[in-house]
Amino acid sequence: MSVSGLCQICESRPAQQRCPNCGTLACDVHYDDELGLCADCAAQAQPGQRDDVDINRF
């Protein structure tokens, strides 16, 4: 899928993916390939189990 624009989570890196759950554009850092979700949706999908996903990490 081709997306263009900045990551809507960190607002600093180019977006590489669009979250199929919420539509957020996300960079590779803020997209969980294993779950196929942006970091925000991944954290909500598995609360307490995704401590390694830091949505504020740049």
CHARMM internal coordinates of N, CA and C (Angstrom, degrees):
IC EDIT
DIST 1 N 1 CA 1.4352
DIST 1 CA 1 C 1.5247
ANGL 1 N 1 CA 1 C 108.18
DIST 1 C 2 N 1.2749
ANGL 1 CA 1 C 2 N 117.46
DIHE 1 N 1 CA 1 C 2 N 132.70
DIST 2 N 2 CA 1.4448
ANGL 1 C 2 N 2 CA 121.94
DIHE 1 CA 1 C 2 N 2 CA 179.32
DIST 2 CA 2 C 1.5317
ANGL 2 N 2 CA 2 C 109.34
DIHE 1 C 2 N 2 CA 2 C -96.67
DIST 2 C 3 N 1.3126
ANGL 2 CA 2 C 3 N 116.20
DIHE 2 N 2 CA 2 C 3 N 124.33
DIST 3 N 3 CA 1.4513
ANGL 2 C 3 N 3 CA 121.33
DIHE 2 CA 2 C 3 N 3 CA 176.62
DIST 3 CA 3 C 1.5154
ANGL 3 N 3 CA 3 C 107.88
DIHE 2 C 3 N 3 CA 3 C -126.98
DIST 3 C 4 N 1.3152
ANGL 3 CA 3 C 4 N 116.30
DIHE 3 N 3 CA 3 C 4 N 154.64
DIST 4 N 4 CA 1.4533
ANGL 3 C 4 N 4 CA 119.87
DIHE 3 CA 3 C 4 N 4 CA 177.28
DIST 4 CA 4 C 1.5176
ANGL 4 N 4 CA 4 C 108.51
DIHE 3 C 4 N 4 CA 4 C -138.49
DIST 4 C 5 N 1.2942
ANGL 4 CA 4 C 5 N 114.89
DIHE 4 N 4 CA 4 C 5 N 146.53
DIST 5 N 5 CA 1.4500
ANGL 4 C 5 N 5 CA 121.58
DIHE 4 CA 4 C 5 N 5 CA -178.70
DIST 5 CA 5 C 1.5147
ANGL 5 N 5 CA 5 C 110.35
DIHE 4 C 5 N 5 CA 5 C 124.13
DIST 5 C 6 N 1.3142
ANGL 5 CA 5 C 6 N 115.10
DIHE 5 N 5 CA 5 C 6 N -177.49
DIST 6 N 6 CA 1.4536
ANGL 5 C 6 N 6 CA 120.97
DIHE 5 CA 5 C 6 N 6 CA 179.40
DIST 6 CA 6 C 1.5202
ANGL 6 N 6 CA 6 C 110.59
DIHE 5 C 6 N 6 CA 6 C -91.25
DIST 6 C 7 N 1.3183
ANGL 6 CA 6 C 7 N 114.05
DIHE 6 N 6 CA 6 C 7 N 154.88
DIST 7 N 7 CA 1.4615
ANGL 6 C 7 N 7 CA 121.16
DIHE 6 CA 6 C 7 N 7 CA 173.73
DIST 7 CA 7 C 1.5344
ANGL 7 N 7 CA 7 C 107.46
DIHE 6 C 7 N 7 CA 7 C -57.92
DIST 7 C 8 N 1.3020
ANGL 7 CA 7 C 8 N 116.99
DIHE 7 N 7 CA 7 C 8 N 130.34
DIST 8 N 8 CA 1.4586
ANGL 7 C 8 N 8 CA 120.73
DIHE 7 CA 7 C 8 N 8 CA -178.81
DIST 8 CA 8 C 1.5278
ANGL 8 N 8 CA 8 C 111.99
DIHE 7 C 8 N 8 CA 8 C -82.53
DIST 8 C 9 N 1.3214
ANGL 8 CA 8 C 9 N 117.17
DIHE 8 N 8 CA 8 C 9 N -1.60
DIST 9 N 9 CA 1.4620
ANGL 8 C 9 N 9 CA 120.29
DIHE 8 CA 8 C 9 N 9 CA 177.59
DIST 9 CA 9 C 1.5268
ANGL 9 N 9 CA 9 C 109.83
DIHE 8 C 9 N 9 CA 9 C -95.54
DIST 9 C 10 N 1.3298
ANGL 9 CA 9 C 10 N 117.17
DIHE 9 N 9 CA 9 C 10 N -54.42
DIST 10 N 10 CA 1.4669
ANGL 9 C 10 N 10 CA 119.61
DIHE 9 CA 9 C 10 N 10 CA -178.85
DIST 10 CA 10 C 1.5267
ANGL 10 N 10 CA 10 C 112.48
DIHE 9 C 10 N 10 CA 10 C -93.81
DIST 10 C 11 N 1.3111
ANGL 10 CA 10 C 11 N 117.38
DIHE 10 N 10 CA 10 C 11 N -20.67
DIST 11 N 11 CA 1.4609
ANGL 10 C 11 N 11 CA 123.93
DIHE 10 CA 10 C 11 N 11 CA 179.70
DIST 11 CA 11 C 1.5283
ANGL 11 N 11 CA 11 C 113.30
DIHE 10 C 11 N 11 CA 11 C 57.61
DIST 11 C 12 N 1.3479
ANGL 11 CA 11 C 12 N 116.25
DIHE 11 N 11 CA 11 C 12 N 28.18
DIST 12 N 12 CA 1.4622
ANGL 11 C 12 N 12 CA 118.16
DIHE 11 CA 11 C 12 N 12 CA 178.81
DIST 12 CA 12 C 1.5285
ANGL 12 N 12 CA 12 C 113.44
DIHE 11 C 12 N 12 CA 12 C -133.64
DIST 12 C 13 N 1.3114
ANGL 12 CA 12 C 13 N 118.10
DIHE 12 N 12 CA 12 C 13 N -27.15
DIST 13 N 13 CA 1.4697
ANGL 12 C 13 N 13 CA 121.58
DIHE 12 CA 12 C 13 N 13 CA -179.26
DIST 13 CA 13 C 1.5237
ANGL 13 N 13 CA 13 C 109.80
DIHE 12 C 13 N 13 CA 13 C -102.29
DIST 13 C 14 N 1.3317
ANGL 13 CA 13 C 14 N 116.00
DIHE 13 N 13 CA 13 C 14 N 153.65
DIST 14 N 14 CA 1.4651
ANGL 13 C 14 N 14 CA 119.46
DIHE 13 CA 13 C 14 N 14 CA 175.08
DIST 14 CA 14 C 1.5347
ANGL 14 N 14 CA 14 C 110.52
DIHE 13 C 14 N 14 CA 14 C -65.38
DIST 14 C 15 N 1.2997
ANGL 14 CA 14 C 15 N 116.37
DIHE 14 N 14 CA 14 C 15 N 138.06
DIST 15 N 15 CA 1.4670
ANGL 14 C 15 N 15 CA 121.17
DIHE 14 CA 14 C 15 N 15 CA 178.21
DIST 15 CA 15 C 1.5220
ANGL 15 N 15 CA 15 C 109.81
DIHE 14 C 15 N 15 CA 15 C -73.17
DIST 15 C 16 N 1.3241
ANGL 15 CA 15 C 16 N 115.62
DIHE 15 N 15 CA 15 C 16 N 138.32
DIST 16 N 16 CA 1.4558
ANGL 15 C 16 N 16 CA 122.36
DIHE 15 CA 15 C 16 N 16 CA 177.96
DIST 16 CA 16 C 1.5218
ANGL 16 N 16 CA 16 C 112.18
DIHE 15 C 16 N 16 CA 16 C -114.24
DIST 16 C 17 N 1.3341
ANGL 16 CA 16 C 17 N 116.78
DIHE 16 N 16 CA 16 C 17 N -22.71
DIST 17 N 17 CA 1.4604
ANGL 16 C 17 N 17 CA 122.12
DIHE 16 CA 16 C 17 N 17 CA -174.95
DIST 17 CA 17 C 1.5220
ANGL 17 N 17 CA 17 C 110.54
DIHE 16 C 17 N 17 CA 17 C -136.83
DIST 17 C 18 N 1.3273
ANGL 17 CA 17 C 18 N 115.52
DIHE 17 N 17 CA 17 C 18 N 157.87
DIST 18 N 18 CA 1.4612
ANGL 17 C 18 N 18 CA 121.37
DIHE 17 CA 17 C 18 N 18 CA 171.01
DIST 18 CA 18 C 1.5266
ANGL 18 N 18 CA 18 C 106.66
DIHE 17 C 18 N 18 CA 18 C -118.36
DIST 18 C 19 N 1.3169
ANGL 18 CA 18 C 19 N 116.75
DIHE 18 N 18 CA 18 C 19 N 128.01
DIST 19 N 19 CA 1.4562
ANGL 18 C 19 N 19 CA 121.48
DIHE 18 CA 18 C 19 N 19 CA -179.22
DIST 19 CA 19 C 1.5304
ANGL 19 N 19 CA 19 C 109.42
DIHE 18 C 19 N 19 CA 19 C -67.78
DIST 19 C 20 N 1.3305
ANGL 19 CA 19 C 20 N 117.86
DIHE 19 N 19 CA 19 C 20 N 125.45
DIST 20 N 20 CA 1.4620
ANGL 19 C 20 N 20 CA 120.27
DIHE 19 CA 19 C 20 N 20 CA -179.84
DIST 20 CA 20 C 1.5251
ANGL 20 N 20 CA 20 C 112.62
DIHE 19 C 20 N 20 CA 20 C -71.78
DIST 20 C 21 N 1.3192
ANGL 20 CA 20 C 21 N 116.82
DIHE 20 N 20 CA 20 C 21 N -16.43
DIST 21 N 21 CA 1.4642
ANGL 20 C 21 N 21 CA 120.80
DIHE 20 CA 20 C 21 N 21 CA -178.92
DIST 21 CA 21 C 1.5313
ANGL 21 N 21 CA 21 C 112.15
DIHE 20 C 21 N 21 CA 21 C -82.94
DIST 21 C 22 N 1.3359
ANGL 21 CA 21 C 22 N 116.28
DIHE 21 N 21 CA 21 C 22 N -48.75
DIST 22 N 22 CA 1.4677
ANGL 21 C 22 N 22 CA 119.44
DIHE 21 CA 21 C 22 N 22 CA -174.79
DIST 22 CA 22 C 1.5281
ANGL 22 N 22 CA 22 C 114.31
DIHE 21 C 22 N 22 CA 22 C -117.98
DIST 22 C 23 N 1.3369
ANGL 22 CA 22 C 23 N 117.07
DIHE 22 N 22 CA 22 C 23 N -11.73
DIST 23 N 23 CA 1.4582
ANGL 22 C 23 N 23 CA 120.65
DIHE 22 CA 22 C 23 N 23 CA 178.94
DIST 23 CA 23 C 1.5162
ANGL 23 N 23 CA 23 C 115.00
DIHE 22 C 23 N 23 CA 23 C 86.63
DIST 23 C 24 N 1.3209
ANGL 23 CA 23 C 24 N 117.52
DIHE 23 N 23 CA 23 C 24 N 2.66
DIST 24 N 24 CA 1.4610
ANGL 23 C 24 N 24 CA 121.61
DIHE 23 CA 23 C 24 N 24 CA 179.94
DIST 24 CA 24 C 1.5247
ANGL 24 N 24 CA 24 C 110.93
DIHE 23 C 24 N 24 CA 24 C -65.80
DIST 24 C 25 N 1.3280
ANGL 24 CA 24 C 25 N 115.84
DIHE 24 N 24 CA 24 C 25 N 135.67
DIST 25 N 25 CA 1.4560
ANGL 24 C 25 N 25 CA 120.86
DIHE 24 CA 24 C 25 N 25 CA 172.20
DIST 25 CA 25 C 1.5168
ANGL 25 N 25 CA 25 C 107.42
DIHE 24 C 25 N 25 CA 25 C -80.08
DIST 25 C 26 N 1.3350
ANGL 25 CA 25 C 26 N 117.03
DIHE 25 N 25 CA 25 C 26 N 131.92
DIST 26 N 26 CA 1.4581
ANGL 25 C 26 N 26 CA 120.84
DIHE 25 CA 25 C 26 N 26 CA -176.19
DIST 26 CA 26 C 1.5203
ANGL 26 N 26 CA 26 C 111.41
DIHE 25 C 26 N 26 CA 26 C -135.71
DIST 26 C 27 N 1.3377
ANGL 26 CA 26 C 27 N 114.77
DIHE 26 N 26 CA 26 C 27 N 144.19
DIST 27 N 27 CA 1.4619
ANGL 26 C 27 N 27 CA 120.72
DIHE 26 CA 26 C 27 N 27 CA 173.79
DIST 27 CA 27 C 1.5260
ANGL 27 N 27 CA 27 C 107.95
DIHE 26 C 27 N 27 CA 27 C -78.40
DIST 27 C 28 N 1.3230
ANGL 27 CA 27 C 28 N 116.51
DIHE 27 N 27 CA 27 C 28 N 174.15
DIST 28 N 28 CA 1.4595
ANGL 27 C 28 N 28 CA 120.84
DIHE 27 CA 27 C 28 N 28 CA -179.70
DIST 28 CA 28 C 1.5278
ANGL 28 N 28 CA 28 C 112.53
DIHE 27 C 28 N 28 CA 28 C -61.26
DIST 28 C 29 N 1.3206
ANGL 28 CA 28 C 29 N 117.65
DIHE 28 N 28 CA 28 C 29 N -31.42
DIST 29 N 29 CA 1.4615
ANGL 28 C 29 N 29 CA 121.74
DIHE 28 CA 28 C 29 N 29 CA 179.63
DIST 29 CA 29 C 1.5307
ANGL 29 N 29 CA 29 C 111.04
DIHE 28 C 29 N 29 CA 29 C -69.03
DIST 29 C 30 N 1.3210
ANGL 29 CA 29 C 30 N 116.51
DIHE 29 N 29 CA 29 C 30 N -35.38
DIST 30 N 30 CA 1.4628
ANGL 29 C 30 N 30 CA 121.20
DIHE 29 CA 29 C 30 N 30 CA -174.67
DIST 30 CA 30 C 1.5300
ANGL 30 N 30 CA 30 C 113.05
DIHE 29 C 30 N 30 CA 30 C -104.97
DIST 30 C 31 N 1.3226
ANGL 30 CA 30 C 31 N 115.80
DIHE 30 N 30 CA 30 C 31 N 25.00
DIST 31 N 31 CA 1.4614
ANGL 30 C 31 N 31 CA 121.57
DIHE 30 CA 30 C 31 N 31 CA 175.86
DIST 31 CA 31 C 1.5155
ANGL 31 N 31 CA 31 C 108.41
DIHE 30 C 31 N 31 CA 31 C -128.47
DIST 31 C 32 N 1.3096
ANGL 31 CA 31 C 32 N 116.98
DIHE 31 N 31 CA 31 C 32 N 127.00
DIST 32 N 32 CA 1.4653
ANGL 31 C 32 N 32 CA 122.26
DIHE 31 CA 31 C 32 N 32 CA -179.72
DIST 32 CA 32 C 1.5246
ANGL 32 N 32 CA 32 C 108.25
DIHE 31 C 32 N 32 CA 32 C -93.40
DIST 32 C 33 N 1.3301
ANGL 32 CA 32 C 33 N 116.32
DIHE 32 N 32 CA 32 C 33 N 102.27
DIST 33 N 33 CA 1.4668
ANGL 32 C 33 N 33 CA 121.11
DIHE 32 CA 32 C 33 N 33 CA -178.43
DIST 33 CA 33 C 1.5246
ANGL 33 N 33 CA 33 C 112.10
DIHE 32 C 33 N 33 CA 33 C -61.83
DIST 33 C 34 N 1.3199
ANGL 33 CA 33 C 34 N 116.48
DIHE 33 N 33 CA 33 C 34 N -35.56
DIST 34 N 34 CA 1.4627
ANGL 33 C 34 N 34 CA 120.68
DIHE 33 CA 33 C 34 N 34 CA -178.14
DIST 34 CA 34 C 1.5352
ANGL 34 N 34 CA 34 C 111.45
DIHE 33 C 34 N 34 CA 34 C -63.30
DIST 34 C 35 N 1.3325
ANGL 34 CA 34 C 35 N 116.38
DIHE 34 N 34 CA 34 C 35 N -42.55
DIST 35 N 35 CA 1.4600
ANGL 34 C 35 N 35 CA 120.49
DIHE 34 CA 34 C 35 N 35 CA 179.43
DIST 35 CA 35 C 1.5263
ANGL 35 N 35 CA 35 C 112.58
DIHE 34 C 35 N 35 CA 35 C -91.09
DIST 35 C 36 N 1.3338
ANGL 35 CA 35 C 36 N 116.54
DIHE 35 N 35 CA 35 C 36 N -19.47
DIST 36 N 36 CA 1.4555
ANGL 35 C 36 N 36 CA 120.45
DIHE 35 CA 35 C 36 N 36 CA -177.41
DIST 36 CA 36 C 1.5131
ANGL 36 N 36 CA 36 C 112.09
DIHE 35 C 36 N 36 CA 36 C 71.24
DIST 36 C 37 N 1.3479
ANGL 36 CA 36 C 37 N 115.70
DIHE 36 N 36 CA 36 C 37 N 36.25
DIST 37 N 37 CA 1.4639
ANGL 36 C 37 N 37 CA 121.69
DIHE 36 CA 36 C 37 N 37 CA -177.42
DIST 37 CA 37 C 1.5255
ANGL 37 N 37 CA 37 C 109.91
DIHE 36 C 37 N 37 CA 37 C -137.89
DIST 37 C 38 N 1.3474
ANGL 37 CA 37 C 38 N 116.07
DIHE 37 N 37 CA 37 C 38 N 159.09
DIST 38 N 38 CA 1.4567
ANGL 37 C 38 N 38 CA 119.51
DIHE 37 CA 37 C 38 N 38 CA 172.58
DIST 38 CA 38 C 1.5243
ANGL 38 N 38 CA 38 C 108.31
DIHE 37 C 38 N 38 CA 38 C -68.65
DIST 38 C 39 N 1.3156
ANGL 38 CA 38 C 39 N 117.14
DIHE 38 N 38 CA 38 C 39 N 165.23
DIST 39 N 39 CA 1.4629
ANGL 38 C 39 N 39 CA 121.76
DIHE 38 CA 38 C 39 N 39 CA -177.09
DIST 39 CA 39 C 1.5251
ANGL 39 N 39 CA 39 C 111.84
DIHE 38 C 39 N 39 CA 39 C -59.25
DIST 39 C 40 N 1.3249
ANGL 39 CA 39 C 40 N 117.56
DIHE 39 N 39 CA 39 C 40 N -37.16
DIST 40 N 40 CA 1.4660
ANGL 39 C 40 N 40 CA 120.27
DIHE 39 CA 39 C 40 N 40 CA 179.24
DIST 40 CA 40 C 1.5226
ANGL 40 N 40 CA 40 C 111.61
DIHE 39 C 40 N 40 CA 40 C -64.39
DIST 40 C 41 N 1.3137
ANGL 40 CA 40 C 41 N 117.38
DIHE 40 N 40 CA 40 C 41 N -47.95
DIST 41 N 41 CA 1.4670
ANGL 40 C 41 N 41 CA 121.25
DIHE 40 CA 40 C 41 N 41 CA -179.89
DIST 41 CA 41 C 1.5219
ANGL 41 N 41 CA 41 C 111.10
DIHE 40 C 41 N 41 CA 41 C -68.83
DIST 41 C 42 N 1.3390
ANGL 41 CA 41 C 42 N 116.90
DIHE 41 N 41 CA 41 C 42 N -35.71
DIST 42 N 42 CA 1.4635
ANGL 41 C 42 N 42 CA 120.27
DIHE 41 CA 41 C 42 N 42 CA 178.64
DIST 42 CA 42 C 1.5193
ANGL 42 N 42 CA 42 C 110.39
DIHE 41 C 42 N 42 CA 42 C -64.15
DIST 42 C 43 N 1.3294
ANGL 42 CA 42 C 43 N 117.43
DIHE 42 N 42 CA 42 C 43 N -39.84
DIST 43 N 43 CA 1.4609
ANGL 42 C 43 N 43 CA 121.17
DIHE 42 CA 42 C 43 N 43 CA 178.87
DIST 43 CA 43 C 1.5246
ANGL 43 N 43 CA 43 C 110.79
DIHE 42 C 43 N 43 CA 43 C -65.52
DIST 43 C 44 N 1.3188
ANGL 43 CA 43 C 44 N 117.64
DIHE 43 N 43 CA 43 C 44 N -36.36
DIST 44 N 44 CA 1.4669
ANGL 43 C 44 N 44 CA 121.52
DIHE 43 CA 43 C 44 N 44 CA 178.98
DIST 44 CA 44 C 1.5189
ANGL 44 N 44 CA 44 C 111.29
DIHE 43 C 44 N 44 CA 44 C -75.40
DIST 44 C 45 N 1.3162
ANGL 44 CA 44 C 45 N 116.75
DIHE 44 N 44 CA 44 C 45 N -30.60
DIST 45 N 45 CA 1.4654
ANGL 44 C 45 N 45 CA 120.37
DIHE 44 CA 44 C 45 N 45 CA -178.32
DIST 45 CA 45 C 1.5183
ANGL 45 N 45 CA 45 C 111.62
DIHE 44 C 45 N 45 CA 45 C -70.66
DIST 45 C 46 N 1.3142
ANGL 45 CA 45 C 46 N 116.76
DIHE 45 N 45 CA 45 C 46 N -32.38
DIST 46 N 46 CA 1.4596
ANGL 45 C 46 N 46 CA 121.58
DIHE 45 CA 45 C 46 N 46 CA -178.01
DIST 46 CA 46 C 1.5240
ANGL 46 N 46 CA 46 C 109.71
DIHE 45 C 46 N 46 CA 46 C -134.00
DIST 46 C 47 N 1.3342
ANGL 46 CA 46 C 47 N 118.52
DIHE 46 N 46 CA 46 C 47 N 67.11
DIST 47 N 47 CA 1.4624
ANGL 46 C 47 N 47 CA 119.76
DIHE 46 CA 46 C 47 N 47 CA -177.98
DIST 47 CA 47 C 1.5254
ANGL 47 N 47 CA 47 C 111.51
DIHE 46 C 47 N 47 CA 47 C -59.62
DIST 47 C 48 N 1.3275
ANGL 47 CA 47 C 48 N 114.73
DIHE 47 N 47 CA 47 C 48 N 136.60
DIST 48 N 48 CA 1.4512
ANGL 47 C 48 N 48 CA 120.63
DIHE 47 CA 47 C 48 N 48 CA 178.49
DIST 48 CA 48 C 1.5085
ANGL 48 N 48 CA 48 C 114.75
DIHE 47 C 48 N 48 CA 48 C 80.81
DIST 48 C 49 N 1.3253
ANGL 48 CA 48 C 49 N 118.04
DIHE 48 N 48 CA 48 C 49 N -10.28
DIST 49 N 49 CA 1.4550
ANGL 48 C 49 N 49 CA 120.51
DIHE 48 CA 48 C 49 N 49 CA -178.13
DIST 49 CA 49 C 1.5174
ANGL 49 N 49 CA 49 C 111.91
DIHE 48 C 49 N 49 CA 49 C -109.25
DIST 49 C 50 N 1.2990
ANGL 49 CA 49 C 50 N 119.18
DIHE 49 N 49 CA 49 C 50 N -7.27
DIST 50 N 50 CA 1.4597
ANGL 49 C 50 N 50 CA 121.52
DIHE 49 CA 49 C 50 N 50 CA -176.42
DIST 50 CA 50 C 1.5226
ANGL 50 N 50 CA 50 C 110.67
DIHE 49 C 50 N 50 CA 50 C -113.20
DIST 50 C 51 N 1.3195
ANGL 50 CA 50 C 51 N 118.07
DIHE 50 N 50 CA 50 C 51 N 48.46
DIST 51 N 51 CA 1.4533
ANGL 50 C 51 N 51 CA 121.74
DIHE 50 CA 50 C 51 N 51 CA 179.35
DIST 51 CA 51 C 1.5176
ANGL 51 N 51 CA 51 C 112.48
DIHE 50 C 51 N 51 CA 51 C -63.06
DIST 51 C 52 N 1.3408
ANGL 51 CA 51 C 52 N 117.63
DIHE 51 N 51 CA 51 C 52 N -22.33
DIST 52 N 52 CA 1.4532
ANGL 51 C 52 N 52 CA 120.74
DIHE 51 CA 51 C 52 N 52 CA -178.88
DIST 52 CA 52 C 1.5266
ANGL 52 N 52 CA 52 C 112.25
DIHE 51 C 52 N 52 CA 52 C -79.31
DIST 52 C 53 N 1.3218
ANGL 52 CA 52 C 53 N 118.95
DIHE 52 N 52 CA 52 C 53 N -10.28
DIST 53 N 53 CA 1.4575
ANGL 52 C 53 N 53 CA 122.08
DIHE 52 CA 52 C 53 N 53 CA 178.46
DIST 53 CA 53 C 1.5188
ANGL 53 N 53 CA 53 C 107.71
DIHE 52 C 53 N 53 CA 53 C -92.23
DIST 53 C 54 N 1.3157
ANGL 53 CA 53 C 54 N 116.50
DIHE 53 N 53 CA 53 C 54 N 109.89
DIST 54 N 54 CA 1.4578
ANGL 53 C 54 N 54 CA 122.21
DIHE 53 CA 53 C 54 N 54 CA 179.07
DIST 54 CA 54 C 1.5141
ANGL 54 N 54 CA 54 C 106.98
DIHE 53 C 54 N 54 CA 54 C -106.89
DIST 54 C 55 N 1.3250
ANGL 54 CA 54 C 55 N 117.16
DIHE 54 N 54 CA 54 C 55 N 104.07
DIST 55 N 55 CA 1.4557
ANGL 54 C 55 N 55 CA 120.89
DIHE 54 CA 54 C 55 N 55 CA -175.42
DIST 55 CA 55 C 1.5224
ANGL 55 N 55 CA 55 C 112.11
DIHE 54 C 55 N 55 CA 55 C -69.42
DIST 55 C 56 N 1.3357
ANGL 55 CA 55 C 56 N 117.62
DIHE 55 N 55 CA 55 C 56 N -13.03
DIST 56 N 56 CA 1.4513
ANGL 55 C 56 N 56 CA 120.80
DIHE 55 CA 55 C 56 N 56 CA 179.72
DIST 56 CA 56 C 1.5203
ANGL 56 N 56 CA 56 C 112.65
DIHE 55 C 56 N 56 CA 56 C -99.84
DIST 56 C 57 N 1.3334
ANGL 56 CA 56 C 57 N 117.25
DIHE 56 N 56 CA 56 C 57 N -0.26
DIST 57 N 57 CA 1.4593
ANGL 56 C 57 N 57 CA 121.87
DIHE 56 CA 56 C 57 N 57 CA -179.24
DIST 57 CA 57 C 1.5223
ANGL 57 N 57 CA 57 C 109.77
DIHE 56 C 57 N 57 CA 57 C -72.82
DIST 57 C 58 N 1.3230
ANGL 57 CA 57 C 58 N 116.11
DIHE 57 N 57 CA 57 C 58 N 134.48
DIST 58 N 58 CA 1.4679
ANGL 57 C 58 N 58 CA 119.80
DIHE 57 CA 57 C 58 N 58 CA 178.45
DIST 58 CA 58 C 1.4847
ANGL 58 N 58 CA 58 C 110.13
DIHE 57 C 58 N 58 CA 58 C -108.93
END
COOR INIT
IC SEED 1 N 1 CA 1 C
IC BUILD
